[in-house]
């Protein structure tokens, strides 16, 4: 008889499991429910802090070629701040709408500058 240890999940599999679990809930739920997908409270806290940190960063795009992967920033810090404000429910609707407008204007400017340098 062979004792088979359970296969460890990859980082990608863990993140996918976390998001699948989150997406299966319509309402807020306690972090302790992540034990249903095999995360103890300490691990769950670590993963959630990491995800939150990443979501607050400027967006990037991965460009895959045959032999290389290039990383391109598609947002700057200002756009990341505006994106954060768009989702901030403590701000008034008018402030959030202005943030959306500012985000789009700054993104347009960023893309135009990029085109001029090509």
Secondary structure, 3 states (H helix, E strand, C coil): CCCCCCCCCCHHHHHHHHHHHHHCCCCCCCHHHHHHHCCCHHHHHHHHHHHHHHHCCCCEEEEECCCCEEEEECCCHHHHHHHHHHCCCCCCHHHHHHHHHHHHHHHHHHHHHHHHCC
